[in-house]
């Protein structure tokens, strides 16, 4: 059995151990919980309904300003955007981008004093859902610019001078991009190779960045680079605002993808690019913390577009399945199809509930929503992909056929297959599903690691472990007894959610399941201790259970909000009830799979696959892949390719 060989590290790329990589990621985390978190409490077995009910609401003036902009944006989407043209030409017309600039869409989240619209997170998300329904690449353009591009990190960490300099540009004229990923670095930033070497009042950037969304057309870049430690410089991964037109910046390729064909995503090379120290965001070494903090609310933009996709899937499923007849009745009335439509309807309702609740909490800033936003991203991306897949199945052969082909033969040009392709990236963008599972799991067990982490840390002394043991004993003596019983076992609990349809049993289920989830997590930590972080299958199921419980809670709270306001209350209760019943089946299955699964066997099979033991199984095919390395060379140096950067003016 042959061992798997590793390519030698590039001389310019840092070589780090697994432990060092984890330490870098841990140092970038927000360490404290200064505000309450509904999701954090949920993972600890405490169902804090008071943190989300009554549902928080935006101020009247915020609603008025948001609705006014949405009306203008809707008119623009309906009259100026040709989504089919963008799909065919794989490019957003310059006049569309210019029109969005003039409308103020690039400054939706920027304060009015800098020329922006000053919209709330709630209405920013509604706008993304709307424009993303016209064409998802447009949603990605606006989201990358405002959610993770220059405006958000400057809003949180920028100096007043930086805000005065860059935010007015971002609000009206300039497009921004965020550059972290490299050809050989994704979710392991400890190996970041792009460097920023101090030189007088400047830093000199060298390196290559991959998958730079908006990078092809951007005017301003947020770049993450490693500053070497030296006298007067603490060093570490650091964030900079870089002018895209600066000497030495080359966009070497405009990447093409399965979906989002209008996406201006590229490969950007930096060669001896001088960046003024005044353009550094925060302190040296704070780059990853800035990136993660920015994403706490920035991640909400992605589920916003997933909500828009769910609404469109529901509309098409309703219209098509009522018109298409099979065996004497509409296909919707056949249970095999109807169950798919019921899933799309219930899930769209719940996903919008999760998004609006998380967004309003972000606007009010009274709760810590780092877990809620991450759960919304995780749940939204997975649910939207499944809804689009179900729509393709409902449409049958027409779901697999392109919109242009349908139009050519005289039928309605429904881009269901495009929607499926466009949504697929959301399970990878801004943290893949697998990475999100690990990120959320780390936050979910933070309370345990805070009191007992030293017990499983091999680098801690015996005295540290003894102190941790005493602290853990005190914590668990108080915490564990509270997981035995709760309101979920009392038939009368949550009676305020009984109005024709009774949602209170679902909330009691959430309360009981939260305590069971916390007990399961504690048992797993006791069993595996330091090896817990390697049990990624288990951790993923723990997080998925928490996501379902959060979605159930949000759905019930939203239904009660709509009922109280006289806005489709009966229908909202029906959808919440349907979603919760569907979700409970999924949660019960996930609980069963915590302890009954093939994780151990799967690990053995994987090792054998990598060792080549099953290579015989690959015989009988031809591989259509082209030649070339698995990972492109990213050695720093001058560019040898044409610059395809095209700023839009």
PyMOL commands that set and color helices and strands:
alter all, ss='L'
color gray80, all
select helices_A, chain A and resi 18-28+38-43+49-51+60-80+83-89+94-103+105-107+112-114+121-134+136-148+150-157+160-172+189-191+277-279+287-298+300-323+331-333+335-364+370-395+397-400+403-408+416-427+433-444+446-456+462-483+487-489+495-497+504-534+536-564+569-595+599-611+615-618
alter helices_A, ss='H'
color red, helices_A
select strands_A, chain A and resi 176-179+195-199+202-213+220-227+236-243+249-254+265-276+280-281+325-326+329-330
alter strands_A, ss='S'
color yellow, strands_A
deselect
rebuild
show_as cartoon
